[in-house]
Amino acid sequence: MALLGNRSINWMVGIFTMTATWIGGGFIVGTVELVCTPSMGLSRALIICVPFVLMSPYTMDISQTLMNNTLHAPWIGQLELKNIWIIIDDFLLFSLGGLAYQGFHQRTLSASSTTSAKLTCFVAAFLLLVFAIPPVLLGAAAASTDWNQTTYGSPSPYERGDAARALPITLQHLTPAFISIIGIGCVAAAVMSSADSALLSGASVFTANIYKTILRPQASDRENQWVVRGSVVIVGLVGSLLTTWNSSIVIFMFISFELAYITVFPELFCVLFFSISNGYGAIMGVLVGLVLRLLSGDPSLGLEPVIHFPGCTLEDGVYVQYAPVKTISMLAATASILLFSYVASILFNKGILPEKWDVFKVKAQNSSVKLTPVGGATEDTENQALNNMSFNGGNTTT
């Protein structure tokens, strides 16, 4: 249990997941999804653990510590007017950024119809709120515990900088041994299930969109299989190394959401609703969005802001951007995609640039350069658009 609450489990999970995915490929991912839904299993495990944590003799009533400063600061924060744009920015980040995730489209594209896919999204939106209740209760219990009376000791995990590992610490010190084993086991299973899906999807995207399409179009199926396996190892090693670079793996989750929100979501939006979108605009959109976001600074990565948006202040030696910098970067990326796509279409369709320079075949993509939304799409055309989102020809990638 001490190992499960420590950083060394990252390499264990990484090596095991890489090996399973390398050997089993899509079979191991499909088997896990068929036998059990990891998110459901994790939620059930947390629901089982919550009563034991709340009834621990070391945990106070969370209703008493909700707003009162007893053992620690109140576990619920306060909304301040100066943070309103940050809250809106984060809301848009998690609501729209998730639309660009491969896992989301893995579920929707596997649906039997567009209606089923839409229904799945609505049901998932409701279940997400329900599944958020157990983690909130566990966090409230951790903030209402007298850690000096536990084997963990003082100070609290938050004061030690172990807030990201509050779940395994809470299960280890506030629940019976068999309950903590069930909870940690379900967490590890959910992590490995998500990891092997991410490894296989990343390796497959590289093999299909880059290696097979650009580097070696004549590659055989067997060669592509070995490229997928090699990519699984490389992606797995890089992911495992990243966990040793920062003390909190949660930071990488936020970074991945920002990348999806700033780079992939604008491409998804443009390729679905604007026929003018092409690969040149996609590349420039990625560059503009990332550069603007990096110049805005990020305290979690130690990046000082170069661009100071209105409201940027220096607090405790760190510059804080109170402007919605993530959404600003996303909108800049979207505008860049449309602008440079339009310019590229003009240059190649009017013959200003020679056709041999047209890497993404913009001239062959369409004969019109009119910047209009694609309306009146039927269910079949919606499904076709979702299935064709790649850098094939002039379309952008998701």
LUMVEX-986078 format. One record per residue: x, y, z of N, C-alpha, C, O, CB in turn. Coordinates in steps of 0.2 Angstrom, whole numbers, plus 5000, padded with zeros to 4 digits. Glycine has a CB too. Layout:
<sites>
XYZXYZXYZXYZXYZ
...
</sites>
This chain:
<sites>
500449945000500050005000500450065000500350114997499550005006
501050065003501550125003501750134996501850194994502050115008
501850074993502050084986501550124981501650164977502250014983
500950104983500350124979500250204980499950234976499750094980
500450224986500450294988501050334986501050394987500250304995
501550304982502150334981502250344973501850314970502750294984
502750374971502850394964503050334960502950334954503350444964
503350284964503650224960503150184957503350144952504050184965
502450194958501950154955501950174947501650134943501350164958
502150234946502150264939502450214934502250194929502350334938
503050194936503450154931503150084931503150044926504150144934
502850054937502549994937501949994932501949944928502349974944
501550044932500950044928501150054921500950024916500550104930
501750104920501950114913502250054910502050034904502450164913
502650014913502949954910502449904909502349874903503449924915
501949894914501449844913500949854907500849814903501049834919
500749924907500349944901500649944894500349914890500050014903
501249964894501649954888501649884885501549864879502349984888
501849834890501949764888501249734886501249704881502149724894
500749754889500049724888499849754881499549714877499549744893
499949814880499649854873500149824868499849814862499749924874
500749814869501249794864501049724861501049714855501949794866
500849684866500749614864499949604862499849574857500849564870
499549634865498849624864498549674859498049654855498449634870
498749734858498549784854497849804855497549814861498649764847
497449804850496749824850496349764854495749784857496449834843
496549704854496249654858496149664865495649654868496549584856
496749684868496749694875496349754877495949754882497449714877
496349814873495949864874495149854873494749864878496049924869
494949814868494249794867494049744873493449744875494249764861
494549704875494349654880494149694887493649674890494849604881
494549744888494449784895493749814894493349814899495049834896
493649844888493049884888492449834888491849854890493049924881
492549774885491949724885491849694892491249684894492149664880
492349674896492249644902491949694907491549684911492949614905
492249754907492049804912492149874909492649884906492349794919
491749924911491849994910492250024915492050024921491150034909
492850044914493350064919493050124923493150124929493950084916
492750174920492450224924491950204929491850234934492150284919
491450154927490950134931491250094937491050104943490450084927
491750054935492150014941492450064946492450054952492649964938
492750114943493050164948492550194952492650204958493550214944
492050214949491550254953491250214958491050234964490950284948
491050144957490850104962491250094967491050094973490650034958
491950084966492450074971492450134976492450134982493150064968
492450194973492450254977491850264981491850284987492550324972
491250244978490650244982490650204988490450214993490050224978
490950144987491050094993491550124998491450115004491350024990
492050164996492550185001492350245004492550265010493150204997
491850285001491650355004491350345011491550375016491150385000
490950295013490650285020491150275025491150295030490150235020
491650235023492150215028492650275029492850285035492650155025
492750315024493150375026492750425030493050455035493350405019
492150435028491750485032491650465039491550505044491050495029
491650395041491450375047492150355051492150325057491050305047
492650375048493350365052493350405058493150465058493950385047
493650385064493650415070494050485070494050525074493850375076
494450485065494950545064494650595060494950655059495650515061
494050585057493750635052493150665055492750635058493550595046
493150735055492650775058492050775053492050755047492850845060
491450795055490850805051491050865046491250915048490250825056
490950845040491150885034490650945034490850995031491150855027
490050945037489650995037489851055042489751115041488950975039
490251035047490551085052491151115049491251175051490651045058
491551085045492151115042492051145035492451165032492651055041
491351145033491251175026491451245026491751265021490451165025
491251285031491451355031491851375037492051435037490751395030
491951335042492251355048493051335047493151285044491951315054
493451375050494151365051494251325057494451355062494551435050
494251255057494351215063495051185062495551215064493851155063
495151125060495751095060496151125054496751135055495751015058
495851135048496151165043495751225040495151235043496351115037
495951255035495451305031494851275029494851215027495851345026
494351305028493651275025493851245018494251275014493151335024
493551185017493651145011493251175005493351145000493451075013
492851225006492451255000492751325000492751365005491751255001
492951344994493251414993492651464992492051454992493651414987
492851524990492451584989492551604982493151614980492551634994
492051624979492051654972492251734973491851764977491451644968
492751754969492851824969492751854962492851824957493651834972
492551914962492451954956493051954951492951944945492152024957
493651964954494251964950494351894946494751894941494851984954
494051844949494251774946493651754941493651704938494251724951
493251804939492651784935492851764928492651714925492151844934
493351794925493551774918493951714918493951674914494051834915
494351694924494651634925494251574925494351524922495151634931
493651584929493151534929492851524923492751464921492651554935
492651574919492351564912492851534908492651484904492151634909
493451554908494051514904494051444905494151404901494651554905
494051424912494151354914493451314912493551254910494251344921
492951344912492251314910492351294903492151244901491651354912
492551344899492551334892493051284890493051244885492651394888
493651284894494151234893493951164893494051124889494751254897
493551154899493351084900492751064896492651004895493251074908
492351104895491751094891491851084883491651034880491251144892
492251124881492451124873493051084872493151054867492451194871
493551084876494151054875494050974875494450944871494651064881
493550954879493450874879493150854872493250794871492950864884
492850904868492550884862493150854857493050824852492150934859
493750884858494350864854494650804856495150784852494750924853
494450764861494850704864494650644860494050634857494650694871
495150604858495050544855494550494858494150464855495750504853
494550494865494150454868493350464867492950424867494250454876
493250534866492550554865492350534858491750504858492550634866
492750534853492550514847492550444846492250414842492950554841
492950414850492950334850492250314852492050254849493450304855
491950344856491250324858490750344853490250304852491050354865
490750404851490250434847490250394840489750384837490350504846
490850384837490950354830490750284830490550254825491650364828
490750254836490550174837489850174838489550114838490950144842
489450224838488750224839488450204833488750214827488450284842
487850174833487450144827487250204823487050194817486950094829
487050254826486750314822486950374825487250384831486050304821
486850434822486950504825486550514831486750544836486850554820
485850484831485450494836485750454842485650484848484750464835
485950394842486250364847486850394850486950404856486450294845
487250424846487850464848487650524852487950544857488250484842
487150564850486950624853486650604860486750634865486350654849
486250544860485950524866486450504871486450514877485450464865
487050474869487550454873487950514876488050514882488150414869
487950574872488250634875487850664881488150684886488350684869
487150664880486750694885486750654891486750674897486050694882
486750584890486750544896487450544900487450554906486650464894
487950554896488650564899488650624903489050624908489150554894
488350674900488450744904488050744911488350774915488050794899
487550704911487150694917487550654922487650664928486450664916
487850594920488250544924488850584926489050564932488350484920
489150624923489750654925489650694931490050694936490050704919
489050724932488950764938488850714944489050724950488350804937
488550654943488450604948489150574950489250564956487950554945
489550564945490150534947490650574950491150554953490550504940
490550644950490950694953490850694961491250724964490850764950
490250664963490050674970490550634975490850664980489350644971
490750574973491250534978491850564978492150574984491350464975
492250594973492850624974492750694978493250704982493150644967
492250724977492150784982492050764989492350804993491550824979
491750714990491650694997492350675000492450685006491150634998
492750634996493350614999493850675000494150675005493650564994
493850724996494250774997493950815003494450845006494150824991
493350825004493050855010493350825016493450855021492350865009
493250755016493450715022494250725023494450735029493350645021
494650725018495350735019495550805022495950815026495750735012
495150855020495150925023494850925030494950985033494850975018
494550875032494250885039494550825043494250815048493450865038
495050805042495450755046495950775050496350825048495650695041
496050755056496550775061497150725059497150665062496350765068
497550745055498050695052498550675058498950635057498450725046
498650715063499150705068498950645072499350615075499150765073
498350625072498050565075498150495071498050445073497350565078
498350505064498350455060499150435059499550465062498050465053
499250375056499950355054500250395050500850395049499950285052
499850435046500250485041500550545045501050565043499650515037
500250565050500550615054500450685052500150695046501250605055
500650735055500650805053501250825050501750795051500450855059
501250875045500650915043500150875038500350825037500850985040
499650905036499150875032499450865025499950895023498550915031
499150825021499450815014499450875010499950885006499050765010
498950925011498950985007499551025009499851055005498351025008
499751035015500251075018500951045016501451075015500251075025
500950975015501550945013501650945005502150925003501550875015
501150975001501250974994501050904991501150894985501950984992
500650864995500450794992499650804991499350744991500550744998
499350854989498650864988498450814982497950794981498450934986
498950814977498750774971498750694973498450654969499350784965
499050674978498950604980498550594986498650554990499650584982
498050644987497550634993497150574993497050544998497150704993
496950554987496550494986496950434989496650404994496350484979
497450414987497850354990497950364997497950315001498450334986
498150424999498350435006497750425010497750395016498650505007
497150455008496550445012496350375013496150355018496050495009
496350335007496150265007496650225012496450185015496150235000
497250245012497750205016497650215023497750165027498450225013
497550275025497550295032496850305036496850305042497950355033
496350305032495650315035495150265033494650265035495450385032
495450205030494950155029495250085031495950085031494750145021
494850035032495149965033495649945027495549965022494649915035
496049895029496549875024496149845018496349865012497049825027
495649805018495349775013494949825008494949815002494849715015
494749875012494349935008494849975004494749984998493949975013
495449985007495950025003496249984998496350014992496550045008
496349924998496549874993496049884987496249884981496649804995
495449874988494949874983494949944980494949944973494149864986
494949994984494950064981495550074976495450104971494950114986
496150064979496750074975496850034969497050054964497350064980
496549964970496549924964496149944958496349944953496349854966
495549974960495150004955495450064952495350074946494450014958
495750104956496050164953496650144948496650164942496350204958
497050094950497550064946497250034939497550044934498050014949
496749994940496449964934496150024929496250014923495849924936
495850074932495550124928496150164924496050184918495150174932
496750174928497250214925497550174919497750194914497850224930
497650104920497950064915497550054909497750054903498149994918
496850054910496350044905496450114900496450104894495650034907
496450164904496450234900497150234896497150264891496350294904
497650214900498350224897498450174891498750204886498850204902
498150114891498250074885497850094879498050094873498050004886
497250124880496850154875497250214872497250224866496250184877
497550254876497950314874498550294870498750324865498150364880
498950244872499550214869499350194862499650214857499850164873
498850154862498650124855498350174850498550174844498050064856
497950224853497750274848498250324846498250334840497150314852
498750344850499350384848499750344843499950374838499750404854
499850284844500250244839499950234833500250234828500450174842
499250224833498850214827498850274823498850274817498150184829
498750334826498750394823499350414819499350434813498550454827
499950404822500550414819500650364813500950384808501150404825
500550304814500650254809500150264803500450264797500550184811
499550284804499050294798499150364795499150364789498350284801
499250414799499250484796499950504794500050554790498950524801
500450484797501150504796501550454792501850464787501550524802
501650394795502150344792501850314786502150314781502250284797
501250294786500950264780500750314775500850294769500350224782
500550374777500350424772500850464769500850474763499850464775
501350474773501950524771502550484770502950494765501950584776
502850454775503450424775503550364771504050364767503650404782
503150314771503150254767502450234765502150184768503550194771
502250264760501550244757501550174755500950134755501350284752
502150144753502150074750502250024756502349964754502650064745
502250044762502349994768501849944768501249954767502350034774
502049884769501549824770501149824777501349864781501949754769
500649784777500249784783500749754789500649784795499649734783
501149714788501549684793502049734796502149744802501949624791
502349774791502749834793502449884797502649904802503049864787
501749894795501449944799501249924806501249964811500749964795
501149854807501049824813501649834818501549854824500849754813
502249824815502849834819502949914821503249924826503449804815
502749954816502850024818502350044823502550084828502650064811
501750014823501250024829501550004835501550044840500649994827
501849944835502149914842502749964844502849974850502349844841
503149984839503750024841503450094844503750124848504150034835
502950124841502650184843502350174850502450224854502150204838
502050114851501850104858502350114863502250144869501450034859
502950084862503450084867503750154868503850174873504050044864
503850194862504050264862503650304866503850344871504250284855
502950304864502450344868502450324875502350374879501750334865
502450264877502450244884503050264888502950284894502350164884
503650264885504250284888504250364889504350384895504850264884
503950394884503950474885503450494891503550534895503750504878
502850454890502350474896502650454903502450494907501750434894
502950394903503250374910503750424912503850444918503450304910
504150454908504750494910504450564912504650594916505150504904
503850584909503550644911503250644918503250694921502950664906
503150584920502850584927503450594932503350614938502550514929
504050584930504650604935504850674934505250694938505250554933
504550714929504850784928504450824933504750874935504650804921
503850814935503450854939503150814945503050754944502950894935
503050854950502850814956502050794956501850754960502950854962
501750824951501050814951500850794944500950834939500650874953
500550734943500350714937499650754935499550754929500150634937
499350784939498750824938498950874933498450894929498350844944
499550904934499750964929499650944922499450974918500350984931
499950874921499950854914499250844911499150854905500350794913
498750824915498050824913497850894911497450894906497650794919
497950944915497751014913498151034906497851064902497851064918
498751014906499151034900498851004894498751034888499851014900
498650934894498350904889497650934887497550934881498250824890
497250954892496650984890496751054887496451064882496250994897
497251084889497451154885497651144878497451174874497951194889
498051094877498251074870497751054866497651084860498851024870
497251014868496650994864496251054863495951064858496250944868
496151094868495651154867495951204863495651234859495551184874
496651224863496951274859497151254852497051294847497551294862
497251184851497551164844497051124841496951134835498151134845
496751074844496351024841495651044840495351034835496350954844
495351074845494651104845494551154839494051144835494451134851
494951204838494851244832494851214826494451224821495351304832
495251154825495251124819494651084818494351074812495851074819
494451054823493751014823493151064821492751044817493650984830
493151114824492651164823492651194815492151194812492651224827
493251204813493351234806493151174801492851194796493951264805
493451114802493351064797492551044796492351024791493751004798
492251054802491551034802491051084799490551074796491251014809
491251154800490751204798491051254793490651294791490651244804
491651244791491951294786492251254780492751224782492351344789
491951254774492251214769492951234766493351204763491751204763
493151294768493751324766494351304769494951314767493751404766
494251264775494751244779495251194776495051154772494551214786
495851204777496351154774496951144778497051174784496551184767
497451104776498051094780498451154782498751154787498451044777
498551194777498951254778498651294784499051324788499051304772
498051304784497751344789497851304796497851334801497051354788
497751244796497851204802498551204805498551214811497651124800
499051204801499751214803499851284806500051294812500251204798
499551334803499651404806499251414812499451444816499451454800
498651384812498251384818498551354824498551384830497551354817
498951304823499251264829499851314831499951324837499551194827
500251344826500751384828500551444832500851464837501151404822
500051474829499851544832499551524839499751564844499251574828
499151474840498851464846499351444851499351464857498351404846
499851404850500351384855500851434856500951444862500751324852
501051474851501451534853501151584857501451604862501751564846
500551594856500151644860500051624867500151664872499451664857
499951554868499851534874500451534878500451544884499551464874
501051514875501651514879501851584881502151594886502151474874
501751634876501951704878501451724883501651774886501851744872
500951694885500451724890500751694897500451724902499751694889
501151654897501451624903501051574906500451564905501551684908
501351534911501051474914501451464921501951434921500951414910
501151484927501551474933501651404934502151384937501151504939
501251354932501351284934501951254930502251214933500751244932
502151284925502751264921503351314922503851304919502551264913
503251364926503751414927503851464922504451484921504351374929
503351474917503451524912503251594914502651594916503051494906
503651634913503451704914503051734908503251724903504051754916
502551774909502151804904502551854900502851904903501551834906
502551854893502851904889502351954887502452014887503251874883
501751924886501151974884500751974891500551924894500751944879
500652034893500252054899499552074897499552134895500652104904
499152034897498452054896498152094901498452104907497951994895
497552134900497252174905497152134911496852084911496652214902
497352164917497252124923497752084926497752064931496652084923
498352084922498852044924499252074930499452134929499352034918
499352044936499652074942500152024944500151964943499052084947
500552054948501152024951500952004959500852044963501752064951
500851934960500651914967501151864970501251814967499951884967
501451884975501951844978502551824974502751764974501651774981
502751864970503251854965503051824959503551804955503851824968
502451804957502251774952501651814948501251834951501951704954
501751814941501251854938500651814936500751754935501551874931
500051834938499451804937499051834932498851894932499051804944
498851794927498451824921497651814923497451754924498551794914
497351864924496651864926496151864919495551864920496451924930
496451874914496151874907496051804905496451754907496451914902
495551784901495451714898495951694893495751694887494751704896
496551684895497151674890497051614886497251614880497751674894
496751564889496651504885496151514879496251494874496451444890
495551544881495051554876495351604871495151594865494451584879
495751654873495951704868496451664863496451674857496351754872
496851614866497251574861496851534857497051524851497751534866
496351504859495951464855495651504849495551484844495351434859
495351564851495051604846495551624841495351634835494651664849
496151644843496651664838496851604834496951614828497351684842
496851544836497051484832496451474827496551464821497051424836
495851484829495251474824495251534819495251514813494651484828
495451594821495451644816496051634811495951644805495551714819
496651604814497151594809497051534804497251534799497751574814
496651484807496451434802496051454796496251444790496151374806
495551494798495151524792495551574788495451564782494551554795
495951614791496251664787496751634782496751644776496651714792
497251594785497751564781497451504776497751494771498251534785
496951474778496651434773496351474767496451444761496051394776
496051524768495751564763496351594759496351594753495351624766
496851614762497451644758497751584754497951604748497951674763
497851524757498151474753497751454747497951444741498251414757
497051454748496551434742496651494737496651474731495851434745
496651554739496751604733497451594730497451604724496751674737
497951584733498651584730498651524725498951534720499151574735
498351464727498451404723497851404717498051384712498451344727
497251424719496751424714496851474709496651464703496051434718
497151534710497251584706497851574702498051614697497251654709
498251524703498851514700499451564702499951564698498751524693
499351594707499951634710500551594712501151614711499651684716
500451544715500951494717500851434712500251414711500951474724
501451404710501351344706501051284710501051274716502051324704
500651244706500351184709500751134712500551094716499851154703
501451124709501851084712502051094720502251054723502451074708
501951154722502051174729501451154733501551164739502251244729
500951134730500251124734500351054737500051004734499651134729
500651054743500750994747500050964749499950904748501151004753
499651004751498950974753498450974748497850964750498751014759
498550984742498150984736497551024737496951004737497950904735
497651084739497051134740496651144734496051154734497351204743
497051154728496751164722496251104720495751124717497251174716
496451044722495950994720495450984725494950944724496350924720
495451014731494951004736494351034734493851004735495251044743
494351094732493651124729493851184724494351204724493251154735
493351194720493451254715493251314718493351364715493051234709
492851314724492651374727493051404733493251354736491851374728
493151464733493451494739493051534743493251574747494051534737
492351524743491851564747491851534754491851474756491151554744
491951584759492051574766491351564769491051624771492451624769
490951514768490351504771490251444775490551394774489751504765
489851444781489751384785489451324780489051344776489351394791
489551264782489251214779488651194782488651164788489751144779
488051214779487351204783487051144779487151124774487051264783
486451124783486051084780486351014780486150974775485851104773
486750994784487050924784486650874786486250884791487750924788
486550824783486150764785486550724789487150734791485850724779
486150664792486550624796487050584793487550574796486050574799
486950564787487550534783488150574782488650554783487250504776
488050644780488550684779488950704785489550714785488350744775
488550704791488850714797489350664799489950674801488350724803
489150594798489550544800490150534795490650524797489150474799
490050554789490550554784491150604786491750594785490350564777
490850664788491350714790491750694796492350714796490950784792
491450664801491750644807492250584805492850584808491350614812
492150544801492550494799493150514794493650474794492150434795
493150574791493650594787494050644790494450684786493350614780
494050654796494450714799495150694800495350664805494150734806
495550704795496250694795496650734790496250774787496450614793
497250734790497650774785497650754778498150764775498350784788
497150714777497150684770496850734765496350764766496650624770
497250754760497150804756497150874759497650894762496450794753
496550914759496550974762496250984768496251034771496251024757
495950924771495650934777496050934783496650914782495150874778
495850964789496250964795496150904799495750864797496051024799
496650894804496650834808496350854814496350904817497350814808
496050794817495850804824496150744828496050744834495050794825
</sites>
